[in-house]
Amino acid sequence: MHVSNIVLAQAAEQAVNINPGLAAIGYGLGAIGPGIGVGLIFAAVINGTARQPEAQGKLQGIGFSTFVLTEVLALIGIVIYFIASAG
């Protein structure tokens, strides 16, 4: 019984040491979504401006507001990365 507690303690200690690496991989995968989202947002703005040049101002406003919302997701991801890697 005593030996199994030592083994479990060692396994828990190793899991803590792996945590920053997994957090970095998780943030890298989590940053893919906002990156694709920003590309799609501005592709739609360019496409809409090419179709209706008079709507450029309105499309840019919508594009930048959705860009901000998408980037907030990336910032939340990096905050969670720092929280997870601090442990």
PDB file of N, CA, C and O in Angstrom:
ATOM      1  N   MET A   1       0.817  -1.185   0.000  1.00  0.00           N
ATOM      2  CA  MET A   1       0.000   0.000   0.000  1.00  0.00           C
ATOM      3  C   MET A   1       0.866   1.257   0.000  1.00  0.00           C
ATOM      4  O   MET A   1       0.564   2.226  -0.696  1.00  0.00           O
ATOM      5  N   HIS A   2       1.930   1.235   0.773  1.00  0.00           N
ATOM      6  CA  HIS A   2       2.815   2.394   0.862  1.00  0.00           C
ATOM      7  C   HIS A   2       3.533   2.651  -0.462  1.00  0.00           C
ATOM      8  O   HIS A   2       3.742   3.802  -0.845  1.00  0.00           O
ATOM      9  N   VAL A   3       3.908   1.581  -1.158  1.00  0.00           N
ATOM     10  CA  VAL A   3       4.613   1.704  -2.431  1.00  0.00           C
ATOM     11  C   VAL A   3       3.706   2.331  -3.489  1.00  0.00           C
ATOM     12  O   VAL A   3       4.165   3.139  -4.297  1.00  0.00           O
ATOM     13  N   SER A   4       2.443   1.972  -3.491  1.00  0.00           N
ATOM     14  CA  SER A   4       1.531   2.526  -4.493  1.00  0.00           C
ATOM     15  C   SER A   4       1.330   4.029  -4.281  1.00  0.00           C
ATOM     16  O   SER A   4       1.150   4.767  -5.249  1.00  0.00           O
ATOM     17  N   ASN A   5       1.358   4.486  -3.032  1.00  0.00           N
ATOM     18  CA  ASN A   5       1.249   5.922  -2.769  1.00  0.00           C
ATOM     19  C   ASN A   5       2.461   6.669  -3.313  1.00  0.00           C
ATOM     20  O   ASN A   5       2.333   7.777  -3.833  1.00  0.00           O
ATOM     21  N   ILE A   6       3.614   6.070  -3.192  1.00  0.00           N
ATOM     22  CA  ILE A   6       4.831   6.702  -3.721  1.00  0.00           C
ATOM     23  C   ILE A   6       4.767   6.763  -5.239  1.00  0.00           C
ATOM     24  O   ILE A   6       5.120   7.778  -5.839  1.00  0.00           O
ATOM     25  N   VAL A   7       4.323   5.687  -5.854  1.00  0.00           N
ATOM     26  CA  VAL A   7       4.201   5.649  -7.318  1.00  0.00           C
ATOM     27  C   VAL A   7       3.202   6.696  -7.793  1.00  0.00           C
ATOM     28  O   VAL A   7       3.451   7.393  -8.776  1.00  0.00           O
ATOM     29  N   LEU A   8       2.076   6.808  -7.102  1.00  0.00           N
ATOM     30  CA  LEU A   8       1.079   7.813  -7.468  1.00  0.00           C
ATOM     31  C   LEU A   8       1.620   9.220  -7.286  1.00  0.00           C
ATOM     32  O   LEU A   8       1.341  10.093  -8.107  1.00  0.00           O
ATOM     33  N   ALA A   9       2.379   9.458  -6.244  1.00  0.00           N
ATOM     34  CA  ALA A   9       2.960  10.788  -6.012  1.00  0.00           C
ATOM     35  C   ALA A   9       3.955  11.126  -7.121  1.00  0.00           C
ATOM     36  O   ALA A   9       3.996  12.261  -7.596  1.00  0.00           O
ATOM     37  N   GLN A  10       4.758  10.141  -7.534  1.00  0.00           N
ATOM     38  CA  GLN A  10       5.710  10.380  -8.616  1.00  0.00           C
ATOM     39  C   GLN A  10       4.992  10.644  -9.933  1.00  0.00           C
ATOM     40  O   GLN A  10       5.419  11.500 -10.709  1.00  0.00           O
ATOM     41  N   ALA A  11       3.912   9.925 -10.194  1.00  0.00           N
ATOM     42  CA  ALA A  11       3.145  10.130 -11.423  1.00  0.00           C
ATOM     43  C   ALA A  11       2.504  11.511 -11.428  1.00  0.00           C
ATOM     44  O   ALA A  11       2.462  12.171 -12.466  1.00  0.00           O
ATOM     45  N   ALA A  12       2.008  11.950 -10.282  1.00  0.00           N
ATOM     46  CA  ALA A  12       1.409  13.287 -10.196  1.00  0.00           C
ATOM     47  C   ALA A  12       2.467  14.361 -10.406  1.00  0.00           C
ATOM     48  O   ALA A  12       2.201  15.381 -11.042  1.00  0.00           O
ATOM     49  N   GLU A  13       3.653  14.139  -9.878  1.00  0.00           N
ATOM     50  CA  GLU A  13       4.737  15.114 -10.051  1.00  0.00           C
ATOM     51  C   GLU A  13       5.158  15.219 -11.517  1.00  0.00           C
ATOM     52  O   GLU A  13       5.447  16.312 -12.006  1.00  0.00           O
ATOM     53  N   GLN A  14       5.192  14.089 -12.213  1.00  0.00           N
ATOM     54  CA  GLN A  14       5.533  14.107 -13.626  1.00  0.00           C
ATOM     55  C   GLN A  14       4.439  14.769 -14.453  1.00  0.00           C
ATOM     56  O   GLN A  14       4.733  15.437 -15.445  1.00  0.00           O
ATOM     57  N   ALA A  15       3.193  14.594 -14.062  1.00  0.00           N
ATOM     58  CA  ALA A  15       2.092  15.224 -14.783  1.00  0.00           C
ATOM     59  C   ALA A  15       2.168  16.733 -14.662  1.00  0.00           C
ATOM     60  O   ALA A  15       1.848  17.447 -15.612  1.00  0.00           O
ATOM     61  N   VAL A  16       2.586  17.228 -13.509  1.00  0.00           N
ATOM     62  CA  VAL A  16       2.735  18.670 -13.328  1.00  0.00           C
ATOM     63  C   VAL A  16       3.853  19.194 -14.214  1.00  0.00           C
ATOM     64  O   VAL A  16       3.755  20.302 -14.740  1.00  0.00           O
ATOM     65  N   ASN A  17       4.905  18.420 -14.386  1.00  0.00           N
ATOM     66  CA  ASN A  17       6.022  18.849 -15.227  1.00  0.00           C
ATOM     67  C   ASN A  17       5.645  18.868 -16.700  1.00  0.00           C
ATOM     68  O   ASN A  17       6.225  19.643 -17.460  1.00  0.00           O
ATOM     69  N   ILE A  18       4.702  18.048 -17.130  1.00  0.00           N
ATOM     70  CA  ILE A  18       4.272  18.007 -18.525  1.00  0.00           C
ATOM     71  C   ILE A  18       3.289  19.135 -18.829  1.00  0.00           C
ATOM     72  O   ILE A  18       3.141  19.533 -19.985  1.00  0.00           O
ATOM     73  N   ASN A  19       2.627  19.643 -17.818  1.00  0.00           N
ATOM     74  CA  ASN A  19       1.542  20.605 -17.986  1.00  0.00           C
ATOM     75  C   ASN A  19       1.913  21.829 -18.833  1.00  0.00           C
ATOM     76  O   ASN A  19       1.119  22.191 -19.701  1.00  0.00           O
ATOM     77  N   PRO A  20       3.073  22.499 -18.642  1.00  0.00           N
ATOM     78  CA  PRO A  20       3.369  23.663 -19.497  1.00  0.00           C
ATOM     79  C   PRO A  20       3.485  23.314 -20.976  1.00  0.00           C
ATOM     80  O   PRO A  20       3.079  24.100 -21.831  1.00  0.00           O
ATOM     81  N   GLY A  21       4.036  22.144 -21.284  1.00  0.00           N
ATOM     82  CA  GLY A  21       4.138  21.738 -22.681  1.00  0.00           C
ATOM     83  C   GLY A  21       2.779  21.489 -23.302  1.00  0.00           C
ATOM     84  O   GLY A  21       2.526  21.877 -24.442  1.00  0.00           O
ATOM     85  N   LEU A  22       1.905  20.841 -22.549  1.00  0.00           N
ATOM     86  CA  LEU A  22       0.554  20.604 -23.053  1.00  0.00           C
ATOM     87  C   LEU A  22      -0.222  21.909 -23.193  1.00  0.00           C
ATOM     88  O   LEU A  22      -1.037  22.061 -24.103  1.00  0.00           O
ATOM     89  N   ALA A  23       0.037  22.846 -22.285  1.00  0.00           N
ATOM     90  CA  ALA A  23      -0.630  24.146 -22.383  1.00  0.00           C
ATOM     91  C   ALA A  23      -0.195  24.874 -23.654  1.00  0.00           C
ATOM     92  O   ALA A  23      -1.015  25.516 -24.311  1.00  0.00           O
ATOM     93  N   ALA A  24       1.074  24.779 -24.000  1.00  0.00           N
ATOM     94  CA  ALA A  24       1.564  25.432 -25.218  1.00  0.00           C
ATOM     95  C   ALA A  24       0.951  24.793 -26.465  1.00  0.00           C
ATOM     96  O   ALA A  24       0.579  25.491 -27.408  1.00  0.00           O
ATOM     97  N   ILE A  25       0.851  23.473 -26.462  1.00  0.00           N
ATOM     98  CA  ILE A  25       0.230  22.788 -27.597  1.00  0.00           C
ATOM     99  C   ILE A  25      -1.246  23.164 -27.694  1.00  0.00           C
ATOM    100  O   ILE A  25      -1.770  23.392 -28.784  1.00  0.00           O
ATOM    101  N   GLY A  26      -1.902  23.226 -26.548  1.00  0.00           N
ATOM    102  CA  GLY A  26      -3.318  23.605 -26.533  1.00  0.00           C
ATOM    103  C   GLY A  26      -3.544  25.010 -27.037  1.00  0.00           C
ATOM    104  O   GLY A  26      -4.497  25.259 -27.775  1.00  0.00           O
ATOM    105  N   TYR A  27      -2.671  25.944 -26.643  1.00  0.00           N
ATOM    106  CA  TYR A  27      -2.840  27.310 -27.148  1.00  0.00           C
ATOM    107  C   TYR A  27      -2.550  27.377 -28.634  1.00  0.00           C
ATOM    108  O   TYR A  27      -3.225  28.102 -29.364  1.00  0.00           O
ATOM    109  N   GLY A  28      -1.565  26.639 -29.087  1.00  0.00           N
ATOM    110  CA  GLY A  28      -1.268  26.627 -30.523  1.00  0.00           C
ATOM    111  C   GLY A  28      -2.448  26.135 -31.334  1.00  0.00           C
ATOM    112  O   GLY A  28      -2.772  26.696 -32.381  1.00  0.00           O
ATOM    113  N   LEU A  29      -3.093  25.079 -30.843  1.00  0.00           N
ATOM    114  CA  LEU A  29      -4.276  24.572 -31.538  1.00  0.00           C
ATOM    115  C   LEU A  29      -5.448  25.538 -31.402  1.00  0.00           C
ATOM    116  O   LEU A  29      -6.253  25.684 -32.322  1.00  0.00           O
ATOM    117  N   GLY A  30      -5.537  26.197 -30.241  1.00  0.00           N
ATOM    118  CA  GLY A  30      -6.625  27.148 -30.033  1.00  0.00           C
ATOM    119  C   GLY A  30      -6.462  28.423 -30.843  1.00  0.00           C
ATOM    120  O   GLY A  30      -7.451  29.102 -31.121  1.00  0.00           O
ATOM    121  N   ALA A  31      -5.242  28.765 -31.226  1.00  0.00           N
ATOM    122  CA  ALA A  31      -5.006  29.977 -32.005  1.00  0.00           C
ATOM    123  C   ALA A  31      -5.314  29.781 -33.485  1.00  0.00           C
ATOM    124  O   ALA A  31      -5.405  30.753 -34.235  1.00  0.00           O
ATOM    125  N   ILE A  32      -5.473  28.544 -33.902  1.00  0.00           N
ATOM    126  CA  ILE A  32      -5.798  28.284 -35.306  1.00  0.00           C
ATOM    127  C   ILE A  32      -7.178  28.837 -35.651  1.00  0.00           C
ATOM    128  O   ILE A  32      -7.367  29.427 -36.714  1.00  0.00           O
ATOM    129  N   GLY A  33      -8.137  28.645 -34.754  1.00  0.00           N
ATOM    130  CA  GLY A  33      -9.512  29.094 -34.993  1.00  0.00           C
ATOM    131  C   GLY A  33      -9.633  30.588 -35.229  1.00  0.00           C
ATOM    132  O   GLY A  33     -10.194  31.006 -36.242  1.00  0.00           O
ATOM    133  N   PRO A  34      -9.110  31.418 -34.298  1.00  0.00           N
ATOM    134  CA  PRO A  34      -9.170  32.858 -34.553  1.00  0.00           C
ATOM    135  C   PRO A  34      -8.397  33.291 -35.803  1.00  0.00           C
ATOM    136  O   PRO A  34      -8.794  34.240 -36.479  1.00  0.00           O
ATOM    137  N   GLY A  35      -7.296  32.600 -36.111  1.00  0.00           N
ATOM    138  CA  GLY A  35      -6.548  32.935 -37.322  1.00  0.00           C
ATOM    139  C   GLY A  35      -7.360  32.699 -38.585  1.00  0.00           C
ATOM    140  O   GLY A  35      -7.368  33.526 -39.497  1.00  0.00           O
ATOM    141  N   ILE A  36      -8.039  31.566 -38.626  1.00  0.00           N
ATOM    142  CA  ILE A  36      -8.904  31.272 -39.772  1.00  0.00           C
ATOM    143  C   ILE A  36     -10.079  32.243 -39.808  1.00  0.00           C
ATOM    144  O   ILE A  36     -10.482  32.704 -40.876  1.00  0.00           O
ATOM    145  N   GLY A  37     -10.629  32.551 -38.619  1.00  0.00           N
ATOM    146  CA  GLY A  37     -11.762  33.475 -38.544  1.00  0.00           C
ATOM    147  C   GLY A  37     -11.437  34.856 -39.074  1.00  0.00           C
ATOM    148  O   GLY A  37     -12.235  35.451 -39.797  1.00  0.00           O
ATOM    149  N   VAL A  38     -10.263  35.370 -38.718  1.00  0.00           N
ATOM    150  CA  VAL A  38      -9.862  36.699 -39.205  1.00  0.00           C
ATOM    151  C   VAL A  38      -9.709  36.684 -40.721  1.00  0.00           C
ATOM    152  O   VAL A  38     -10.118  37.623 -41.403  1.00  0.00           O
ATOM    153  N   GLY A  39      -9.119  35.616 -41.241  1.00  0.00           N
ATOM    154  CA  GLY A  39      -8.978  35.504 -42.691  1.00  0.00           C
ATOM    155  C   GLY A  39     -10.324  35.487 -43.400  1.00  0.00           C
ATOM    156  O   GLY A  39     -10.495  36.138 -44.431  1.00  0.00           O
ATOM    157  N   LEU A  40     -11.271  34.751 -42.854  1.00  0.00           N
ATOM    158  CA  LEU A  40     -12.605  34.690 -43.465  1.00  0.00           C
ATOM    159  C   LEU A  40     -13.339  36.020 -43.358  1.00  0.00           C
ATOM    160  O   LEU A  40     -14.057  36.412 -44.278  1.00  0.00           O
ATOM    161  N   ILE A  41     -13.164  36.712 -42.243  1.00  0.00           N
ATOM    162  CA  ILE A  41     -13.835  38.008 -42.054  1.00  0.00           C
ATOM    163  C   ILE A  41     -13.375  38.999 -43.122  1.00  0.00           C
ATOM    164  O   ILE A  41     -14.197  39.604 -43.810  1.00  0.00           O
ATOM    165  N   PHE A  42     -12.060  39.162 -43.257  1.00  0.00           N
ATOM    166  CA  PHE A  42     -11.577  40.157 -44.200  1.00  0.00           C
ATOM    167  C   PHE A  42     -11.728  39.709 -45.648  1.00  0.00           C
ATOM    168  O   PHE A  42     -11.805  40.548 -46.546  1.00  0.00           O
ATOM    169  N   ALA A  43     -11.772  38.402 -45.888  1.00  0.00           N
ATOM    170  CA  ALA A  43     -12.087  37.933 -47.243  1.00  0.00           C
ATOM    171  C   ALA A  43     -13.513  38.327 -47.610  1.00  0.00           C
ATOM    172  O   ALA A  43     -13.782  38.716 -48.746  1.00  0.00           O
ATOM    173  N   ALA A  44     -14.423  38.225 -46.647  1.00  0.00           N
ATOM    174  CA  ALA A  44     -15.806  38.618 -46.905  1.00  0.00           C
ATOM    175  C   ALA A  44     -15.930  40.127 -47.098  1.00  0.00           C
ATOM    176  O   ALA A  44     -16.723  40.582 -47.922  1.00  0.00           O
ATOM    177  N   VAL A  45     -15.150  40.908 -46.339  1.00  0.00           N
ATOM    178  CA  VAL A  45     -15.186  42.367 -46.502  1.00  0.00           C
ATOM    179  C   VAL A  45     -14.670  42.760 -47.881  1.00  0.00           C
ATOM    180  O   VAL A  45     -15.260  43.611 -48.546  1.00  0.00           O
ATOM    181  N   ILE A  46     -13.578  42.147 -48.309  1.00  0.00           N
ATOM    182  CA  ILE A  46     -13.023  42.455 -49.634  1.00  0.00           C
ATOM    183  C   ILE A  46     -13.997  42.031 -50.732  1.00  0.00           C
ATOM    184  O   ILE A  46     -14.197  42.761 -51.703  1.00  0.00           O
ATOM    185  N   ASN A  47     -14.596  40.864 -50.581  1.00  0.00           N
ATOM    186  CA  ASN A  47     -15.553  40.369 -51.565  1.00  0.00           C
ATOM    187  C   ASN A  47     -16.782  41.287 -51.636  1.00  0.00           C
ATOM    188  O   ASN A  47     -17.248  41.623 -52.724  1.00  0.00           O
ATOM    189  N   GLY A  48     -17.294  41.681 -50.489  1.00  0.00           N
ATOM    190  CA  GLY A  48     -18.460  42.566 -50.466  1.00  0.00           C
ATOM    191  C   GLY A  48     -18.153  43.941 -51.022  1.00  0.00           C
ATOM    192  O   GLY A  48     -18.997  44.539 -51.690  1.00  0.00           O
ATOM    193  N   THR A  49     -16.954  44.457 -50.759  1.00  0.00           N
ATOM    194  CA  THR A  49     -16.566  45.764 -51.298  1.00  0.00           C
ATOM    195  C   THR A  49     -16.398  45.697 -52.810  1.00  0.00           C
ATOM    196  O   THR A  49     -16.717  46.651 -53.519  1.00  0.00           O
ATOM    197  N   ALA A  50     -15.894  44.561 -53.302  1.00  0.00           N
ATOM    198  CA  ALA A  50     -15.751  44.409 -54.753  1.00  0.00           C
ATOM    199  C   ALA A  50     -17.115  44.338 -55.435  1.00  0.00           C
ATOM    200  O   ALA A  50     -17.267  44.801 -56.565  1.00  0.00           O
ATOM    201  N   ARG A  51     -18.100  43.764 -54.762  1.00  0.00           N
ATOM    202  CA  ARG A  51     -19.434  43.661 -55.355  1.00  0.00           C
ATOM    203  C   ARG A  51     -20.216  44.974 -55.249  1.00  0.00           C
ATOM    204  O   ARG A  51     -20.902  45.368 -56.192  1.00  0.00           O
ATOM    205  N   GLN A  52     -20.110  45.647 -54.101  1.00  0.00           N
ATOM    206  CA  GLN A  52     -20.831  46.911 -53.901  1.00  0.00           C
ATOM    207  C   GLN A  52     -19.884  47.926 -53.263  1.00  0.00           C
ATOM    208  O   GLN A  52     -19.813  48.024 -52.038  1.00  0.00           O
ATOM    209  N   PRO A  53     -19.163  48.677 -54.084  1.00  0.00           N
ATOM    210  CA  PRO A  53     -18.188  49.631 -53.540  1.00  0.00           C
ATOM    211  C   PRO A  53     -18.814  50.704 -52.642  1.00  0.00           C
ATOM    212  O   PRO A  53     -18.136  51.244 -51.769  1.00  0.00           O
ATOM    213  N   GLU A  54     -20.093  51.017 -52.845  1.00  0.00           N
ATOM    214  CA  GLU A  54     -20.714  52.058 -52.019  1.00  0.00           C
ATOM    215  C   GLU A  54     -20.952  51.588 -50.582  1.00  0.00           C
ATOM    216  O   GLU A  54     -21.194  52.415 -49.702  1.00  0.00           O
ATOM    217  N   ALA A  55     -20.888  50.292 -50.331  1.00  0.00           N
ATOM    218  CA  ALA A  55     -21.096  49.758 -48.983  1.00  0.00           C
ATOM    219  C   ALA A  55     -19.787  49.532 -48.232  1.00  0.00           C
ATOM    220  O   ALA A  55     -19.768  48.847 -47.210  1.00  0.00           O
ATOM    221  N   GLN A  56     -18.695  50.104 -48.734  1.00  0.00           N
ATOM    222  CA  GLN A  56     -17.382  49.855 -48.149  1.00  0.00           C
ATOM    223  C   GLN A  56     -17.306  50.287 -46.684  1.00  0.00           C
ATOM    224  O   GLN A  56     -16.788  49.541 -45.853  1.00  0.00           O
ATOM    225  N   GLY A  57     -17.807  51.463 -46.358  1.00  0.00           N
ATOM    226  CA  GLY A  57     -17.728  51.952 -44.988  1.00  0.00           C
ATOM    227  C   GLY A  57     -18.471  51.067 -44.003  1.00  0.00           C
ATOM    228  O   GLY A  57     -17.966  50.760 -42.924  1.00  0.00           O
ATOM    229  N   LYS A  58     -19.667  50.664 -44.383  1.00  0.00           N
ATOM    230  CA  LYS A  58     -20.466  49.806 -43.509  1.00  0.00           C
ATOM    231  C   LYS A  58     -19.816  48.431 -43.345  1.00  0.00           C
ATOM    232  O   LYS A  58     -19.784  47.878 -42.245  1.00  0.00           O
ATOM    233  N   LEU A  59     -19.299  47.884 -44.448  1.00  0.00           N
ATOM    234  CA  LEU A  59     -18.659  46.571 -44.383  1.00  0.00           C
ATOM    235  C   LEU A  59     -17.386  46.605 -43.535  1.00  0.00           C
ATOM    236  O   LEU A  59     -17.100  45.662 -42.797  1.00  0.00           O
ATOM    237  N   GLN A  60     -16.624  47.697 -43.645  1.00  0.00           N
ATOM    238  CA  GLN A  60     -15.408  47.792 -42.835  1.00  0.00           C
ATOM    239  C   GLN A  60     -15.736  47.892 -41.351  1.00  0.00           C
ATOM    240  O   GLN A  60     -15.038  47.312 -40.519  1.00  0.00           O
ATOM    241  N   GLY A  61     -16.784  48.618 -41.018  1.00  0.00           N
ATOM    242  CA  GLY A  61     -17.191  48.707 -39.616  1.00  0.00           C
ATOM    243  C   GLY A  61     -17.586  47.353 -39.053  1.00  0.00           C
ATOM    244  O   GLY A  61     -17.180  46.982 -37.952  1.00  0.00           O
ATOM    245  N   ILE A  62     -18.385  46.618 -39.823  1.00  0.00           N
ATOM    246  CA  ILE A  62     -18.786  45.271 -39.395  1.00  0.00           C
ATOM    247  C   ILE A  62     -17.567  44.356 -39.334  1.00  0.00           C
ATOM    248  O   ILE A  62     -17.439  43.543 -38.417  1.00  0.00           O
ATOM    249  N   GLY A  63     -16.681  44.488 -40.302  1.00  0.00           N
ATOM    250  CA  GLY A  63     -15.483  43.645 -40.337  1.00  0.00           C
ATOM    251  C   GLY A  63     -14.581  43.873 -39.141  1.00  0.00           C
ATOM    252  O   GLY A  63     -14.088  42.916 -38.543  1.00  0.00           O
ATOM    253  N   PHE A  64     -14.358  45.136 -38.783  1.00  0.00           N
ATOM    254  CA  PHE A  64     -13.477  45.412 -37.651  1.00  0.00           C
ATOM    255  C   PHE A  64     -14.113  45.014 -36.323  1.00  0.00           C
ATOM    256  O   PHE A  64     -13.409  44.575 -35.414  1.00  0.00           O
ATOM    257  N   SER A  65     -15.427  45.159 -36.195  1.00  0.00           N
ATOM    258  CA  SER A  65     -16.064  44.742 -34.939  1.00  0.00           C
ATOM    259  C   SER A  65     -16.015  43.225 -34.781  1.00  0.00           C
ATOM    260  O   SER A  65     -15.786  42.736 -33.675  1.00  0.00           O
ATOM    261  N   THR A  66     -16.223  42.474 -35.852  1.00  0.00           N
ATOM    262  CA  THR A  66     -16.118  41.019 -35.744  1.00  0.00           C
ATOM    263  C   THR A  66     -14.661  40.581 -35.593  1.00  0.00           C
ATOM    264  O   THR A  66     -14.386  39.554 -34.972  1.00  0.00           O
ATOM    265  N   PHE A  67     -13.728  41.346 -36.153  1.00  0.00           N
ATOM    266  CA  PHE A  67     -12.306  41.074 -35.949  1.00  0.00           C
ATOM    267  C   PHE A  67     -11.956  41.175 -34.465  1.00  0.00           C
ATOM    268  O   PHE A  67     -11.234  40.334 -33.930  1.00  0.00           O
ATOM    269  N   VAL A  68     -12.473  42.209 -33.807  1.00  0.00           N
ATOM    270  CA  VAL A  68     -12.205  42.390 -32.376  1.00  0.00           C
ATOM    271  C   VAL A  68     -12.776  41.219 -31.575  1.00  0.00           C
ATOM    272  O   VAL A  68     -12.118  40.706 -30.670  1.00  0.00           O
ATOM    273  N   LEU A  69     -13.984  40.804 -31.902  1.00  0.00           N
ATOM    274  CA  LEU A  69     -14.578  39.678 -31.186  1.00  0.00           C
ATOM    275  C   LEU A  69     -13.780  38.395 -31.389  1.00  0.00           C
ATOM    276  O   LEU A  69     -13.641  37.593 -30.465  1.00  0.00           O
ATOM    277  N   THR A  70     -13.261  38.204 -32.582  1.00  0.00           N
ATOM    278  CA  THR A  70     -12.467  37.009 -32.863  1.00  0.00           C
ATOM    279  C   THR A  70     -11.140  37.046 -32.123  1.00  0.00           C
ATOM    280  O   THR A  70     -10.688  36.021 -31.611  1.00  0.00           O
ATOM    281  N   GLU A  71     -10.517  38.203 -32.060  1.00  0.00           N
ATOM    282  CA  GLU A  71      -9.235  38.329 -31.372  1.00  0.00           C
ATOM    283  C   GLU A  71      -9.381  38.206 -29.866  1.00  0.00           C
ATOM    284  O   GLU A  71      -8.433  37.816 -29.184  1.00  0.00           O
ATOM    285  N   VAL A  72     -10.554  38.533 -29.336  1.00  0.00           N
ATOM    286  CA  VAL A  72     -10.781  38.342 -27.906  1.00  0.00           C
ATOM    287  C   VAL A  72     -10.673  36.858 -27.563  1.00  0.00           C
ATOM    288  O   VAL A  72     -10.173  36.501 -26.496  1.00  0.00           O
ATOM    289  N   LEU A  73     -11.136  36.002 -28.457  1.00  0.00           N
ATOM    290  CA  LEU A  73     -11.006  34.559 -28.227  1.00  0.00           C
ATOM    291  C   LEU A  73      -9.540  34.142 -28.149  1.00  0.00           C
ATOM    292  O   LEU A  73      -9.178  33.301 -27.326  1.00  0.00           O
ATOM    293  N   ALA A  74      -8.700  34.721 -28.995  1.00  0.00           N
ATOM    294  CA  ALA A  74      -7.277  34.401 -28.954  1.00  0.00           C
ATOM    295  C   ALA A  74      -6.646  34.929 -27.664  1.00  0.00           C
ATOM    296  O   ALA A  74      -5.789  34.265 -27.080  1.00  0.00           O
ATOM    297  N   LEU A  75      -7.057  36.102 -27.220  1.00  0.00           N
ATOM    298  CA  LEU A  75      -6.518  36.642 -25.969  1.00  0.00           C
ATOM    299  C   LEU A  75      -6.958  35.815 -24.765  1.00  0.00           C
ATOM    300  O   LEU A  75      -6.178  35.605 -23.836  1.00  0.00           O
ATOM    301  N   ILE A  76      -8.187  35.354 -24.777  1.00  0.00           N
ATOM    302  CA  ILE A  76      -8.647  34.477 -23.696  1.00  0.00           C
ATOM    303  C   ILE A  76      -7.822  33.187 -23.708  1.00  0.00           C
ATOM    304  O   ILE A  76      -7.469  32.657 -22.654  1.00  0.00           O
ATOM    305  N   GLY A  77      -7.523  32.695 -24.892  1.00  0.00           N
ATOM    306  CA  GLY A  77      -6.700  31.492 -25.004  1.00  0.00           C
ATOM    307  C   GLY A  77      -5.311  31.675 -24.429  1.00  0.00           C
ATOM    308  O   GLY A  77      -4.795  30.770 -23.773  1.00  0.00           O
ATOM    309  N   ILE A  78      -4.687  32.832 -24.659  1.00  0.00           N
ATOM    310  CA  ILE A  78      -3.340  33.044 -24.123  1.00  0.00           C
ATOM    311  C   ILE A  78      -3.370  33.248 -22.616  1.00  0.00           C
ATOM    312  O   ILE A  78      -2.417  32.881 -21.928  1.00  0.00           O
ATOM    313  N   VAL A  79      -4.438  33.824 -22.091  1.00  0.00           N
ATOM    314  CA  VAL A  79      -4.572  33.947 -20.636  1.00  0.00           C
ATOM    315  C   VAL A  79      -4.714  32.567 -20.015  1.00  0.00           C
ATOM    316  O   VAL A  79      -4.105  32.287 -18.982  1.00  0.00           O
ATOM    317  N   ILE A  80      -5.505  31.709 -20.626  1.00  0.00           N
ATOM    318  CA  ILE A  80      -5.666  30.349 -20.110  1.00  0.00           C
ATOM    319  C   ILE A  80      -4.355  29.584 -20.220  1.00  0.00           C
ATOM    320  O   ILE A  80      -4.051  28.758 -19.359  1.00  0.00           O
ATOM    321  N   TYR A  81      -3.569  29.847 -21.270  1.00  0.00           N
ATOM    322  CA  TYR A  81      -2.254  29.223 -21.398  1.00  0.00           C
ATOM    323  C   TYR A  81      -1.364  29.599 -20.229  1.00  0.00           C
ATOM    324  O   TYR A  81      -0.719  28.734 -19.637  1.00  0.00           O
ATOM    325  N   PHE A  82      -1.322  30.889 -19.887  1.00  0.00           N
ATOM    326  CA  PHE A  82      -0.473  31.318 -18.774  1.00  0.00           C
ATOM    327  C   PHE A  82      -0.965  30.756 -17.443  1.00  0.00           C
ATOM    328  O   PHE A  82      -0.156  30.426 -16.576  1.00  0.00           O
ATOM    329  N   ILE A  83      -2.263  30.646 -17.276  1.00  0.00           N
ATOM    330  CA  ILE A  83      -2.797  30.060 -16.048  1.00  0.00           C
ATOM    331  C   ILE A  83      -2.421  28.577 -15.960  1.00  0.00           C
ATOM    332  O   ILE A  83      -2.016  28.093 -14.903  1.00  0.00           O
ATOM    333  N   ALA A  84      -2.557  27.871 -17.072  1.00  0.00           N
ATOM    334  CA  ALA A  84      -2.255  26.440 -17.072  1.00  0.00           C
ATOM    335  C   ALA A  84      -0.759  26.163 -16.932  1.00  0.00           C
ATOM    336  O   ALA A  84      -0.366  25.179 -16.305  1.00  0.00           O
ATOM    337  N   SER A  85       0.070  27.019 -17.508  1.00  0.00           N
ATOM    338  CA  SER A  85       1.520  26.765 -17.431  1.00  0.00           C
ATOM    339  C   SER A  85       2.121  27.223 -16.108  1.00  0.00           C
ATOM    340  O   SER A  85       3.249  26.847 -15.789  1.00  0.00           O
ATOM    341  N   ALA A  86       1.399  28.024 -15.332  1.00  0.00           N
ATOM    342  CA  ALA A  86       1.910  28.495 -14.046  1.00  0.00           C
ATOM    343  C   ALA A  86       1.878  27.391 -12.992  1.00  0.00           C
ATOM    344  O   ALA A  86       2.618  27.439 -12.010  1.00  0.00           O
ATOM    345  N   GLY A  87       1.021  26.401 -13.203  1.00  0.00           N
ATOM    346  CA  GLY A  87       0.857  25.333 -12.214  1.00  0.00           C
ATOM    347  C   GLY A  87       2.037  24.458 -12.187  1.00  0.00           C
ATOM    348  O   GLY A  87       2.079  23.501 -11.414  1.00  0.00           O
TER     349      GLY A  87
END
